[in-house]
Amino acid sequence: MKKIFHLANCDTCQRIIKEINPGSDVELQNIKDQNISAEELDWIKDKVGSYEALFSKRAMKYRSMGLNEMKLSEQDYRKYMLEEYTFLKRPFMINGDEVFVGNAKKVVEQAVASFNK
């Protein structure tokens, strides 16, 4: 599977997609229009080790909902990400068995190298 979960109106996501320059074999999914499925989220979690690693604590709703003051379990992270796309750390980039999460410079460099093999 070659897929990039992104937010269409996010300049950072768009910059990263432009850097990757995905071919026609890469599916782009705007998570605002179609959130990630439970199966896809679970698959990615298995690759990276935890739901917390996929969860964006920078989301505005994280503080406004008081989640920053709660002790969240792995199942809580999963539930919130499936309910609300803003809690997904983005972008999620999948190239076969390789998964890249977020927009850290090193992650983006690895994703670009992987997609351009």
N, C-alpha and C positions, 0 to 999 in steps of 0.2 A: 504494500500500500504506500502510495505517495500522496500525502495530504498536508495542507496547512490550514489550521484553525486560526482565524484572525478576526479583527474588528475592522470593517471597511472604512470607518471614519477615523481610525487611529493613524496618525502620521507615522509613528514608529513602526507599526505593523506594515504599512505601505512601503516604507523605506527598506525594511528587511526583505519583503517580497521582491522588491526591485533588485536588491543585492543578490538574492538567490536566483532570480531570473528563471522561475520554474517553467519547465516544458509543458506541452499539452497533456502529458501523462500525469501531471500533478493536479489533484483536486483542491480547489480553494473553497473553504467554507466560512462564510461570514457568521460568526457566532451570535450576532444580534438577530439575524433572520432565522437561524436554525442553530440552537444551542447543541453542544456536544451530547451524544447519546450516552446512556449509562454504560453500555458495552465498550464504547470507545474510551471513555474516561477510565474504566476499570483496566483496560488493556494498557493504557499509557501509565497508569499508576503502577502496574506490575513491572513496567520497564524502569521507572524512576525510583520506586521504592515506597512512596507514601503519597497520600492525597494532599498532605500539608505542603509538599514540594510543588504542587500544582496550583495552590491557592494563592490568590493575590491579596495580601494584607494592605495593599495600597488603594484598594477599591474604596470609594467614598462611603459606600454602604457598610463597610467593615466597622467604621467608627460610629456612623449614625445609628446602626442597629445595636450598638453596644457589644459587638462580638469581640472587640479588643479587650474587654474586661472579663470575658468568659474563658474558661478552660475548654477548648474545643477538642473533641475526639476525632479520630480518622473518619468515622461515619458522619460526624457533623460537617467536616470539610466537604465530604462527598455530597451530602444532601444540599448544602448551600450552593455548590458549583452547579449541580443539576437544576436547581431552582432558578438561579440567577447568573447569567453569562458574565456579569461584571466581576465575579469572584474568580474567574479563570485567569491565571497568569498567562499572558499572551505575548507572542503567538506560540502555539503548539505546532511543531513541524515534525512530520513523520516521513522517513525515507526508508522503506523496507522495515528492518528491525531496529533502526536507529531512531531515537526520539530526542528532540531538542525543545526545551521549554524556556520561554522568556526571552528577554531582549538584551541580556548581558553581552558585552562585546565578545567574550570568548565563546559563548554559546552560538552567537550569530556567525562567527568565523568558522566554527565546526559545522554548522548547518550549511553554509555556503559551500564549503569544501565537499561535504557529503553529496549535496544535490548536483554538484558540478563534476563528479567523477566521470 
